[in-house]
């Protein structure tokens, strides 16, 4: 009997032990991953750990060969993987197999208002990055377009945080599905290039929470961005790369970010402060000896002296290894192999360019052009022949090809239509990194070129002027000095329009320009952005009607610079290297609509070759609680004769509130493709919590009970239907 009891007891102990072991054993993929991370860290020396936390060349980070950790490869690439650079300088390596697919940049992507295109772009960029053996792609850039002058506006997406979030999240998800880490940038408040490495930005907590942070929040919490790049500037007195509030309190604690926070190139300013604040990876410091970078030997010394705890080093190494594991850097056999410049990639670039085009004006329905009846066209302007993919500094792309507008028009219609080209204006500017001196004194009117343009316009059925900007103006490292069309373009357009009333202006630019001098002089204006490698084909197809334009402006186009809030209040580019965002939450259309200022063209605006009707606005209820979701329903009908797409936009107003609120804010949208006569019933969800404002006193989001107004339209200024709801 005693033996039997002992046997049962022993068996019980064995079962308990087995259960305990199973309980301690990692069960999820994440737990297994974290266990492997800790095992690797335990095998590393301090020197090896620190080697993972700083660059060993311009775009590479050292690996640990004995532990099977390869070198980490990073690359610029918000709209195409940048050409290969030399390891230790900024010159190109001269490779012959590094020509990438070139997409239209950020503002053009946002102008499509089509998140599916953002996802498609992410897939292509991921495939091409993997083909080039890259592990981290630096992008997307999602800073708010605060001023029309910011040199980097073309890389960014919008003035509106909701639109930014809607486009950035699918881009990030798609890119990372190809085993490439996104690096969303620039965190935070990098809204100007002038003095970007020294300016100190101050804003209210409400502006931070409602305008400048939401895009980054969405990128991390919804998109799952594996890395974040700190901005160059200071924020409330501290560099963004060593800002305890931004990096530790918000990014790490509030948003739960456990990926890699990296510096921009040359954006690290300290060892201990940056380490304690949350920076993981130092890149691009301007010191030849990589061992003397802030996160190299000085970091080792800081640990040895007890200024930085070893546990914090381990945390940073864990962040790096976590990103490596998520992108299969340590599992090369099962990693995406990638592809380069496939027909599918080129088609994606074309789609992006075609859907980005915004028809701003079309008096008399001059567009689309009927090339079966047109016998001759005048093609005028430097941008008719200029290629743009190779400009912009860090966003420049060595593309496989780039079709210009003149090339495309000639290839598509040149057999049956006489094409008369005239230069019209010449590029008088030049690029000089770090300052806009190359843009100064570029308003010269060249009457010889204008006379030549007028002559070809007179003998042609239609004149098409390709104007706008180039990457001397839209570029990283400095801002524009003004919003004018350079090189005497306004005079050119006015004179050509006098000679030929059938004049179309195609604006190629990535940021706002003044159009006041031409809107009343020409019947048709098409905003075509920098269209990437397929720019010419996309523009030609829009002009001919093969593609019906469906783009909408992702930013407000002012009549003049003085209308923009930062300039109206005199707080750009700052005073004594300090910029106070005095306009607060009233950025972009929020300013124009709240102050009742009429812009040249409003946010969300864009015409079509067909017509649409937005109707039957309704909701599932009339009264909502704080945890509810508002189901907004409406009908979109193509009332015209062409296939096309309309972007239905839902704005929300809070007319009675304890704090100032914008006249309206974008809260939902959908791009709807319809055949002539076709209708679609659309339902869009809006969380009641998304109608909150940030209460600075309470330090929390607040939805005040009362009446809210839902507004359905196709721009911030063209509202078709409104509906009142009540929040309890």
C-alpha positions in Angstrom: 0.0 0.0 0.0 2.8 2.4 0.9 4.6 1.6 -2.4 1.5 2.3 -4.3 1.1 5.7 -2.5 4.7 6.6 -3.2 4.3 5.7 -6.9 1.2 7.9 -7.2 2.9 10.7 -5.4 6.0 10.5 -7.6 3.8 10.4 -10.7 1.9 13.5 -9.5 5.2 15.4 -8.9 6.3 14.5 -12.4 3.1 15.8 -13.9 3.3 19.0 -11.9 6.9 19.5 -13.1 5.9 18.9 -16.7 3.0 21.4 -16.5 5.3 24.0 -15.0 7.9 23.5 -17.7 5.3 23.8 -20.4 4.0 27.0 -18.7 7.5 28.5 -18.8 8.2 27.4 -22.4 7.5 30.2 -24.9 4.3 29.5 -26.8 3.9 32.4 -29.2 6.1 33.4 -32.1 6.8 36.7 -30.3 7.9 34.9 -27.1 10.2 32.6 -29.0 11.6 35.6 -30.8 12.2 37.5 -27.5 13.9 34.4 -26.0 16.3 34.2 -29.0 17.0 37.9 -28.6 18.0 37.5 -25.0 20.1 34.5 -25.8 22.0 36.4 -28.4 22.6 39.4 -26.2 24.0 37.2 -23.4 26.7 36.0 -25.9 27.8 39.5 -26.9 30.6 41.7 -25.5 29.9 45.3 -24.7 31.9 46.2 -27.8 29.8 44.0 -30.0 26.6 45.4 -28.6 27.7 48.9 -29.2 28.7 48.0 -32.7 25.1 47.4 -33.5 24.1 50.9 -32.4 26.0 53.1 -34.9 26.9 53.1 -38.5 30.2 51.8 -39.8 29.8 53.7 -43.1 27.3 55.9 -44.8 24.5 53.4 -45.0 25.6 50.3 -43.2 25.8 49.0 -39.6 28.2 46.4 -38.4 27.1 42.8 -37.8 28.6 40.2 -35.5 29.9 37.4 -37.8 30.5 34.9 -35.1 26.9 35.1 -34.0 25.5 34.9 -37.5 24.4 38.6 -37.4 25.1 40.2 -40.8 25.8 43.8 -41.6 22.6 45.9 -41.7 22.0 47.8 -45.0 19.9 51.0 -45.1 18.9 53.0 -48.1 17.0 56.2 -49.0 13.9 55.4 -50.8 10.5 57.2 -50.1 9.5 56.8 -53.8 12.3 54.6 -55.2 15.4 52.8 -53.9 18.3 55.2 -54.2 21.3 54.4 -56.4 24.2 52.7 -54.6 26.5 55.1 -52.7 30.1 54.7 -51.8 30.6 53.4 -48.3 32.6 56.3 -47.0 31.5 59.4 -49.0 28.4 60.8 -50.7 29.5 59.9 -54.2 27.7 57.2 -56.2 29.4 53.9 -56.5 28.9 53.6 -60.3 26.9 50.4 -60.3 25.2 49.4 -63.5 22.4 47.3 -62.0 20.9 49.8 -59.5 18.4 51.6 -61.6 15.1 51.6 -59.7 11.5 52.1 -60.5 10.7 55.8 -59.9 7.3 56.7 -58.4 5.8 60.1 -58.1 6.8 61.6 -54.7 4.7 62.0 -51.6 2.4 64.9 -52.5 1.5 63.1 -55.7 0.7 59.9 -53.8 -1.6 61.8 -51.5 -3.2 63.5 -54.4 -4.6 60.2 -55.6 -6.6 59.8 -52.4 -6.3 56.1 -53.0 -4.8 54.0 -50.2 -4.7 51.0 -52.6 -2.0 52.8 -54.6 -0.1 53.4 -51.4 -0.2 49.7 -50.7 0.9 48.9 -54.3 3.8 51.3 -54.0 4.9 49.7 -50.7 5.0 46.3 -52.3 7.1 47.5 -55.3 9.5 49.4 -53.1 9.9 46.3 -50.8 10.6 44.0 -53.7 13.2 46.3 -55.2 14.8 47.0 -51.9 15.2 43.2 -51.3 16.6 42.8 -54.8 19.2 45.4 -53.8 19.9 43.5 -50.5 18.5 46.4 -48.4 17.1 45.9 -45.0 15.7 49.3 -44.1 14.1 51.8 -46.5 14.1 55.4 -45.2 10.5 56.5 -45.7 7.7 57.4 -45.9 8.2 61.1 -45.0 5.0 62.2 -43.3 5.6 65.7 -41.9 2.8 68.2 -42.0 2.9 70.6 -44.9 2.8 73.8 -42.8 4.3 76.4 -45.2 4.2 76.5 -49.0 7.9 77.3 -49.0 9.2 74.1 -47.3 11.7 72.6 -49.8 10.7 69.1 -48.8 6.9 69.5 -49.3 7.1 67.3 -52.4 8.3 64.3 -50.3 5.6 64.7 -47.7 1.9 63.9 -48.1 -0.5 66.5 -46.9 -1.4 69.3 -44.6 -4.0 67.0 -43.0 -3.1 64.3 -40.5 -6.1 62.1 -41.4 -5.1 61.9 -45.0 -1.5 61.4 -44.1 -2.4 58.4 -41.8 -4.7 56.9 -44.4 -2.0 56.8 -47.0 1.0 56.0 -44.8 -0.4 53.0 -43.0 -0.9 50.8 -46.2 2.4 51.9 -47.6 4.2 50.7 -44.4 2.3 47.5 -44.2 3.0 46.5 -47.8 6.7 47.5 -47.6 7.3 45.5 -44.4 5.4 42.5 -45.8 8.4 42.1 -48.2 10.9 41.8 -45.3 12.0 45.4 -45.4 11.7 47.7 -42.5 10.1 51.1 -43.0 11.6 54.1 -41.3 8.8 56.7 -40.9 10.3 60.2 -40.8 11.0 62.9 -39.5 9.9 62.6 -35.9 8.8 65.4 -35.2 8.0 68.9 -36.4 10.5 69.0 -39.3 8.2 71.4 -41.3 10.9 73.6 -42.9 14.3 73.0 -44.4 15.8 76.5 -43.6 17.8 76.1 -40.3 16.5 72.5 -40.0 19.5 71.4 -38.1 19.4 74.3 -35.5 15.8 75.6 -35.2 13.9 75.1 -32.0 10.2 74.4 -32.5 7.5 75.3 -29.9 3.9 74.4 -30.2 0.9 73.8 -27.9 0.3 70.4 -26.6 -3.0 70.5 -28.4 -1.3 71.2 -31.8 1.1 68.4 -31.1 -1.6 65.9 -30.3 -4.2 66.9 -33.0 -2.0 67.9 -35.9 1.7 66.9 -35.8 1.6 63.6 -33.9 -1.3 61.6 -35.4 0.5 60.5 -38.6 3.4 59.1 -36.6 0.9 57.5 -34.1 -0.9 55.8 -37.0 2.4 54.7 -38.6 3.5 53.0 -35.3 0.2 51.7 -33.9 -1.7 50.8 -37.1 1.1 50.5 -39.7 3.5 48.8 -37.3 6.5 50.7 -38.6 9.6 48.9 -37.4 11.8 52.0 -37.3 11.3 55.7 -36.7 13.7 58.4 -37.8 14.2 61.4 -35.4 14.1 64.9 -37.0 17.0 67.3 -37.2 15.4 70.1 -35.3 14.9 70.8 -31.6 11.5 70.5 -30.0 10.8 72.6 -26.9 14.5 73.0 -26.3 15.8 69.5 -26.9 17.1 67.9 -30.1 14.5 65.4 -31.4 17.1 62.6 -31.2 17.5 63.2 -27.5 14.1 64.5 -26.5 12.9 62.6 -23.4 9.3 63.6 -23.9 9.0 62.7 -27.6 11.2 59.6 -27.5 10.7 58.0 -24.2 7.3 59.3 -22.9 5.3 59.4 -26.1 6.9 57.0 -28.6 8.0 54.3 -26.2 5.5 54.5 -23.4 2.3 55.9 -24.9 2.6 54.4 -28.4 4.2 51.1 -27.3 7.0 51.4 -29.9 9.6 48.6 -29.5 11.4 49.1 -32.8 14.5 51.1 -33.6 14.6 54.9 -33.2 17.4 56.1 -35.4 18.9 59.5 -36.0 18.8 61.3 -39.2 22.2 61.5 -40.9 24.2 63.9 -38.6 21.3 64.3 -36.3 22.9 62.9 -33.1 24.3 65.5 -30.6 25.3 63.6 -27.5 26.0 60.2 -26.0 24.4 60.0 -22.5 21.4 62.2 -23.1 20.5 60.6 -26.4 21.0 57.1 -25.0 18.8 57.8 -21.9 16.1 59.5 -24.0 15.6 56.4 -26.2 17.8 56.8 -29.4 18.9 53.3 -30.6 20.9 53.9 -33.7 23.3 56.8 -34.7 23.7 57.3 -38.4 25.7 59.8 -40.5 27.7 61.7 -37.8 30.3 63.9 -39.5 33.3 62.3 -37.9 35.7 60.2 -40.1 36.5 57.7 -37.4 33.4 55.7 -36.8 34.7 54.5 -33.5 34.5 58.1 -32.2 30.8 58.6 -33.0 28.6 59.4 -30.0 27.3 55.8 -29.9 30.7 54.2 -30.4 33.6 54.4 -28.0 32.0 57.3 -26.0 29.0 55.0 -25.3 31.3 52.2 -24.2 33.0 54.7 -21.9 29.6 55.9 -20.5 28.6 52.4 -19.6 32.0 51.7 -18.0 31.6 54.9 -15.9 28.1 54.0 -14.9 26.5 56.9 -16.7 24.5 54.6 -19.0 23.3 51.3 -17.5 24.1 48.0 -19.3 20.4 47.2 -19.2 19.7 50.2 -21.4 22.3 49.0 -23.9 20.7 45.6 -23.9 17.3 47.3 -24.5 18.7 49.0 -27.6 20.3 45.9 -29.0 17.1 44.0 -28.4 15.3 46.7 -30.5 17.8 46.2 -33.3 17.6 42.4 -33.2 13.8 42.5 -33.0 13.6 44.5 -36.3 16.2 42.1 -37.9 14.1 39.1 -36.9 10.8 40.6 -38.1 12.4 41.2 -41.5 14.2 37.8 -41.5 17.7 39.3 -41.6 18.8 36.3 -39.5 16.8 33.9 -41.6 18.0 34.5 -45.2 16.8 31.2 -46.6 13.1 32.2 -45.9 13.5 35.8 -46.8 12.0 37.6 -49.8 14.4 37.6 -52.7 12.9 40.6 -54.5 12.7 41.7 -58.1 13.6 44.9 -60.0 11.9 47.0 -62.7 9.4 44.4 -63.7 6.5 45.3 -66.0 4.2 45.2 -63.0 6.4 47.7 -61.2 6.4 50.1 -64.1 2.6 49.7 -64.4 2.3 50.6 -60.7 4.4 53.7 -61.3 2.1 54.7 -64.2 -1.0 54.1 -62.1 0.3 56.3 -59.4 1.1 59.2 -61.8 -2.2 58.9 -63.7 -4.4 59.0 -60.5 -2.4 61.8 -59.0 -3.2 64.3 -61.8 -5.5 67.1 -60.5 -7.7 69.0 -63.0 -7.9 72.5 -61.5 -9.7 74.3 -64.3 -11.4 73.3 -67.5 -13.4 76.3 -68.8 -15.4 75.4 -71.9 -14.3 71.7 -71.6 -11.2 72.3 -73.6 -9.9 69.0 -72.1 -9.8 66.2 -73.0 -8.2 67.0 -76.3 -9.6 65.1 -79.3 -6.4 64.1 -81.2 -8.5 62.7 -84.0 -9.5 66.2 -85.0 -6.5 68.2 -83.9 -3.9 68.7 -86.6 -1.2 70.5 -84.6 -0.2 71.3 -81.1 2.4 73.6 -79.6 4.3 72.0 -76.8 6.0 74.8 -74.8 8.2 75.0 -71.7 11.3 73.6 -70.1 9.3 71.0 -68.1 8.1 69.4 -71.4 11.6 67.9 -71.8 13.1 68.0 -68.3 13.5 64.8 -66.3 13.0 65.1 -62.5 13.6 61.7 -61.0 17.3 62.5 -60.4 16.7 65.5 -58.2 15.6 66.4 -54.7 18.8 65.3 -52.9 18.2 62.2 -50.7 15.0 61.3 -52.7 16.8 61.3 -56.0 16.4 58.1 -58.0 18.6 56.6 -60.7 15.7 55.3 -62.7 15.7 52.8 -65.6 14.0 55.4 -67.8 11.9 58.5 -67.5 9.4 59.5 -70.2 9.0 63.2 -70.6 5.7 64.9 -71.8 7.2 65.8 -75.2 8.4 62.2 -75.7 5.0 60.7 -74.8 3.0 63.1 -76.9 5.3 62.5 -79.9 5.2 58.7 -79.4 1.4 58.6 -79.0 0.2 61.2 -81.5 3.2 62.4 -83.6 2.3 60.3 -86.6 -1.0 62.1 -87.1 -0.5 65.4 -85.3 2.2 68.0 -86.0 4.0 68.8 -82.8 5.7 72.2 -82.7 8.1 72.6 -79.7 9.3 75.8 -78.3 11.5 76.2 -75.2 9.4 79.1 -73.8 11.6 79.6 -70.8 15.0 78.4 -69.6 16.1 77.2 -66.2 18.0 80.1 -64.6 18.5 78.4 -61.2 21.0 76.0 -59.8 21.2 73.6 -56.9 23.5 74.5 -54.0 23.1 72.3 -51.0 22.4 74.2 -47.8 21.0 77.4 -49.2 18.6 78.8 -51.8 21.1 81.2 -53.4 20.6 79.3 -56.6 16.9 80.3 -56.7 17.5 84.0 -56.4 17.2 86.3 -59.4 15.4 83.7 -61.4 12.5 85.9 -62.6 14.1 87.1 -65.8 11.7 87.3 -68.7 13.3 86.0 -71.9 11.4 87.8 -74.7 13.2 86.0 -77.4 12.0 82.6 -76.1 8.5 84.0 -75.5 8.3 85.3 -79.0 9.3 81.9 -80.4 6.6 80.3 -78.2 4.0 82.7 -79.3 4.9 82.0 -83.0 4.4 78.2 -82.6 1.2 78.8 -80.6 -0.3 80.9 -83.4 0.2 78.2 -86.0 -1.1 75.4 -83.8 -4.6 74.3 -82.9 -3.8 73.9 -79.3 -1.0 75.2 -77.1 0.2 73.1 -74.1 2.6 74.9 -71.7 4.5 72.7 -69.3 5.6 74.9 -66.4 5.9 74.8 -62.6 9.1 74.0 -60.7 12.0 71.6 -60.7 14.3 70.2 -58.0 16.3 73.4 -57.7 13.2 74.7 -55.9 11.6 71.5 -54.6 14.4 69.9 -52.7 15.9 68.9 -49.4 18.3 71.2 -47.5 16.6 74.6 -48.1 13.3 76.3 -48.6 12.0 78.4 -51.5 12.3 82.1 -51.2 8.9 82.8 -52.7 5.8 81.1 -54.2 6.1 82.6 -57.6 6.4 80.7 -60.9 10.1 81.3 -61.7 11.8 82.1 -65.0 9.1 84.5 -66.2 6.6 81.8 -66.7 3.6 83.9 -65.8 4.4 86.4 -68.6 5.0 83.5 -71.0 1.6 81.9 -70.2 -0.2 85.2 -70.6 1.4 86.0 -73.9 0.8 82.5 -75.3 -2.8 82.6 -74.2 -3.3 85.9 -76.1 -2.0 84.2 -79.2 -4.0 81.0 -78.8 -7.1 80.9 -76.7 -6.9 77.1 -76.6 -4.1 77.0 -74.1 -3.6 74.3 -71.5 -1.2 74.8 -68.6 0.4 71.7 -67.0 1.9 72.5 -63.7 4.8 70.2 -62.6 5.6 70.9 -59.0 5.5 69.3 -55.6 4.5 72.3 -53.5 2.2 75.3 -53.9 2.9 78.0 -56.4 1.0 81.2 -57.2 -1.5 80.8 -60.0 -3.3 84.1 -59.6 -1.7 85.6 -62.7 -2.9 82.8 -65.0 -6.2 81.4 -63.7 -8.2 84.1 -65.6 -6.0 83.9 -68.7 -6.2 80.2 -69.7 -9.2 77.8 -69.9 -7.5 74.7 -68.6 -5.0 74.0 -65.8 -3.8 70.5 -64.9 -1.6 69.9 -61.9 0.6 66.9 -62.8 3.2 66.8 -60.0 6.6 65.1 -60.5 5.2 62.0 -62.2 8.1 59.6 -61.9 9.4 57.4 -64.6 6.0 57.2 -66.4 5.2 60.9 -66.0 4.9 61.7 -69.7 2.7 58.7 -70.5 0.4 59.5 -67.7 0.1 63.2 -68.6 -0.5 62.4 -72.3 -3.2 59.9 -71.4 -5.0 62.5 -69.1 -4.8 65.2 -71.7 -6.2 62.9 -74.4 -9.0 61.5 -72.2 -7.7 58.0 -72.1 -7.5 58.6 -68.4 -10.1 60.6 -66.6 -8.4 62.8 -64.0 -9.4 61.9 -60.4 -6.8 63.5 -58.2 -7.6 65.9 -55.5 -5.4 68.5 -53.9 -3.7 67.2 -50.7 -3.0 70.8 -49.6 -4.6 74.2 -49.9 -3.4 76.3 -52.8 -3.3 79.9 -51.6 -3.8 82.9 -53.8 -0.6 84.3 -52.3 1.9 83.4 -49.6 0.5 85.9 -47.2 -2.7 83.9 -46.9 -1.0 80.9 -45.3 -1.2 80.9 -41.5 2.5 80.6 -40.8 3.2 83.7 -43.0 0.1 85.6 -42.1 1.2 85.5 -38.4 4.9 86.1 -39.2 6.3 83.0 -37.6 8.2 81.6 -40.5 11.2 80.8 -40.6 11.3 81.8 -36.9 13.0 84.4 -34.8 16.5 83.8 -33.5 16.3 80.1 -34.5 13.0 79.7 -32.5 9.8 78.9 -34.3 6.5 79.2 -32.4 3.6 77.6 -34.1 1.3 80.5 -33.3 -1.4 79.3 -35.7 -1.8 76.3 -33.4 -4.3 73.7 -34.8 -5.3 76.0 -37.7 -3.1 74.5 -40.3 -4.0 74.4 -44.0 -7.7 74.3 -44.7 -8.5 74.5 -41.0 -7.1 78.0 -41.1 -8.7 79.0 -44.4 -12.1 77.6 -43.6 -12.2 78.9 -40.0 -11.0 82.4 -40.9 -13.2 82.4 -44.0 -10.3 83.1 -46.3 -10.9 82.1 -50.0 -7.9 80.2 -51.4 -7.0 79.8 -55.1 -8.0 76.2 -54.9 -9.2 74.4 -51.7 -8.0 71.2 -50.0 -9.6 68.2 -51.5 -10.4 70.0 -54.8 -10.2 68.4 -58.2 -12.4 68.3 -61.4 -13.2 65.4 -63.7 -14.3 64.9 -67.3 -17.5 63.6 -66.0 -19.9 64.8 -63.3 -20.9 63.3 -60.0 -23.7 63.7 -57.5 -23.4 63.0 -53.8 -26.7 62.4 -52.1 -28.7 60.5 -49.5 -26.5 61.3 -46.5 -27.7 59.4 -43.5 -26.5 57.7 -40.3 -27.5 54.5 -38.6 -28.6 56.5 -35.5 -29.2 60.1 -34.5 -27.7 59.9 -31.0 -24.4 58.3 -30.1 -22.5 57.3 -27.0 -18.8 57.9 -26.4 -17.9 54.3 -27.3 -20.0 54.1 -30.5 -19.1 54.1 -34.1 -21.0 56.4 -36.5 -22.0 54.6 -39.7 -22.2 57.3 -42.3 -24.1 56.3 -45.4 -24.5 58.1 -48.8 -24.8 57.6 -52.5 -22.4 58.5 -55.2 -23.7 58.7 -58.8 -21.8 59.3 -62.0 -24.2 61.7 -63.8 -21.9 62.3 -66.8 -20.9 60.4 -69.9 -17.5 59.1 -69.0 -16.1 56.5 -66.6 -14.4 58.2 -63.7 -13.8 58.4 -60.0 -15.0 60.8 -57.3 -13.4 61.2 -53.9 -16.3 61.5 -51.4 -15.1 63.4 -48.3 -16.7 63.5 -44.9 -15.9 66.5 -42.7 -17.2 67.0 -39.2 -17.9 70.3 -37.3 -18.4 70.9 -33.6 -20.2 74.2 -33.6 -20.6 74.6 -29.9 -17.5 73.8 -27.9 -15.6 75.0 -24.8 -12.5 75.4 -26.9 -11.8 76.8 -30.4 -12.3 74.1 -33.0 -11.7 74.3 -36.8 -14.7 75.0 -39.0 -14.5 71.4 -40.2 -12.1 68.5 -40.1 -11.7 65.5 -42.5 -12.7 62.3 -40.8 -13.4 59.9 -43.6 -13.2 59.6 -47.4 -13.5 57.0 -50.2 -12.5 57.1 -53.8 -15.4 55.6 -55.8 -15.0 54.5 -59.4 -18.2 54.5 -61.5 -19.4 53.9 -65.0 -21.7 56.6 -66.6 -25.0 56.5 -64.9 -23.8 54.1 -62.2 -24.5 54.7 -58.5 -22.9 53.1 -55.4 -24.1 53.2 -51.9 -21.2 53.9 -49.5 -20.8 53.4 -45.8 -17.9 54.8 -43.9 -17.3 54.4 -40.1 -16.2 57.2 -37.9 -15.5 56.5 -34.2 -17.1 58.9 -31.8 -13.7 59.0 -30.1 -12.2 60.4 -33.3 -14.3 63.6 -32.8 -12.5 64.4 -29.6 -10.2 67.4 -29.0 -7.2 67.3 -26.7 -7.8 69.0 -23.4 -4.5 70.5 -22.2 -5.7 71.0 -18.7 -6.9 67.5 -18.2 -4.1 66.0 -20.4 -6.7 63.8 -22.1 -8.9 63.5 -25.1 -12.4 64.9 -24.6 -15.6 64.5 -26.6 -18.1 67.1 -25.3 -21.7 66.1 -25.6 -23.9 68.1 -27.9 -24.6 68.6 -31.6 -22.1 67.7 -34.4 -22.5 68.4 -38.1 -21.5 65.8 -40.7 -20.6 67.3 -44.1 -20.4 65.4 -47.3 -18.5 67.0 -50.2 -15.8 66.7 -52.8 -13.5 69.4 -51.3 -13.3 71.3 -48.0 -15.2 74.1 -49.7 -17.8 72.2 -51.8 -20.2 70.6 -49.4 -23.2 68.8 -50.9 -25.1 67.6 -47.9 -25.0 68.1 -44.2 -26.5 66.1 -41.3 -26.7 66.8 -37.6 -26.1 64.1 -35.0 -26.0 64.3 -31.2 -23.4 62.9 -28.8 -24.4 62.0 -25.3 
